[in-house]
Amino acid sequence: MAKGVTVATGCGSPTKDLPCHIVLISAASHSFNPRSLWTFGAWITPSLSPVCFQVDVGVVHFTPLVQPQIQQPFKLVEKVVRNIFQFRRKHFYKGLEKLFPEARRVELTQEVIQRADLDPTLRSTELTIPQFRALCDAYADLCSQNDALIHFEYREELRVKNQEKRNMKNQSA
């Protein structure tokens, strides 16, 4: 089986007053039932017949670039991008803040933004690849100065903080 992604889109409606647009995406190694699939906000209920939709299908191959556009380790890039897109509708710095411990969060976030020479009012969806590259490079520089930063996980810090609150509450009760 060829590796790729199956993409199917369709517009149609079983009744004239119910407009809908459906996007079905499935990795080639996964199977799906088009009668009960939730993908990107499109829902096909079992009562609707897939036949009522006009569907175009194609297979897309993603081939990695020989030379990546961001010259940093994948885990670092993935961590930066994941955190920035965590708050898609907010300014990108809200997600960037989560890369750093609470004690130095504001200071280090401002430093990364200054090094990357970016406007902090941009949203994550407005950032370009060169801007992500600048953010990743600035974050990598900070991580090279402080090895603990690369291993920092916001969710772990939050879990420990909540556990401490529960322990304090249990001790006072």
SVG drawing of the C-alpha trace seen along z (x, -y; Angstrom):
<svg xmlns="http://www.w3.org/2000/svg" viewBox="-35 -44 60 46">
<polyline fill="none" stroke="black" stroke-width="0.4" points="0.0,0.0 1.4,-3.4 2.0,-5.8 -0.1,-9.0 -3.2,-10.7 -6.6,-10.2 -8.5,-13.4 -12.2,-13.6 -14.3,-16.7 -17.9,-17.1 -20.7,-19.6 -24.3,-18.6 -27.4,-18.2 -30.0,-15.6 -32.5,-18.4 -32.3,-21.9 -32.3,-23.7 -29.3,-21.8 -26.1,-23.1 -23.0,-21.1 -19.4,-20.7 -17.6,-17.6 -13.8,-17.0 -12.7,-13.5 -9.0,-12.9 -7.5,-9.5 -3.9,-8.2 -3.4,-5.4 -2.7,-3.0 -6.0,-3.8 -9.5,-2.8 -12.6,-4.8 -16.3,-4.5 -17.6,-7.5 -21.0,-7.1 -19.7,-7.9 -16.7,-10.1 -15.9,-13.3 -13.1,-15.3 -12.5,-19.0 -16.0,-19.8 -17.8,-17.8 -20.1,-15.1 -21.9,-12.5 -24.6,-10.9 -25.7,-7.3 -29.0,-8.6 -27.4,-10.4 -26.4,-8.3 -22.9,-9.1 -24.4,-8.7 -26.1,-12.1 -22.8,-13.9 -20.6,-14.6 -17.2,-13.4 -13.8,-14.0 -11.0,-11.7 -7.3,-12.0 -4.1,-10.6 -1.5,-13.1 2.1,-12.2 4.2,-14.2 7.9,-14.1 10.2,-15.6 12.6,-18.3 16.2,-17.2 17.3,-20.3 14.8,-21.3 13.8,-24.9 14.5,-25.0 17.9,-23.8 17.1,-22.6 16.4,-19.2 12.9,-18.0 11.9,-17.6 12.8,-21.3 10.9,-22.5 7.9,-20.4 7.9,-21.6 8.0,-25.3 5.3,-24.9 3.0,-22.8 3.2,-25.4 2.6,-28.3 -0.4,-26.7 -1.8,-25.7 -3.5,-29.1 -4.4,-29.6 -6.8,-32.5 -4.5,-34.4 -1.3,-36.2 1.5,-33.7 3.4,-34.8 0.8,-33.2 1.9,-29.7 5.5,-30.7 5.3,-31.5 4.5,-27.9 8.1,-26.9 9.5,-28.4 9.2,-27.9 6.8,-30.3 9.5,-32.1 11.2,-33.4 8.4,-33.1 7.8,-36.8 11.5,-37.6 12.5,-34.6 9.5,-35.0 10.4,-38.7 14.0,-37.7 13.0,-35.1 10.6,-37.6 13.3,-40.3 16.0,-37.8 13.5,-36.7 12.6,-40.3 8.9,-39.6 5.7,-41.6 4.2,-40.0 0.7,-40.9 0.8,-38.3 -1.4,-35.3 0.1,-31.8 -1.7,-31.4 -0.1,-34.6 3.5,-33.5 5.6,-32.5 8.2,-29.7 11.1,-32.2 9.5,-33.6 9.1,-30.1 12.8,-29.5 13.8,-32.7 11.7,-31.6 13.2,-28.1 16.8,-29.5 16.2,-32.0 14.8,-29.2 17.7,-26.9 20.1,-29.6 18.4,-29.9 18.4,-26.2 22.1,-26.0 22.7,-28.5 20.4,-26.6 20.1,-22.8 17.0,-22.6 14.9,-24.6 14.8,-22.0 13.5,-19.4 10.9,-21.8 7.3,-20.7 4.5,-23.2 2.0,-20.4 4.3,-18.7 4.8,-22.1 1.1,-22.5 0.5,-18.9 3.0,-19.4 1.4,-22.8 -2.1,-21.2 -0.8,-18.3 0.7,-20.7 -2.6,-22.5 -4.5,-19.2 -1.9,-18.3 -2.3,-21.6 -6.1,-21.3 -6.0,-17.7 -3.6,-18.8 -5.8,-21.7 -9.0,-19.6"/>
</svg>
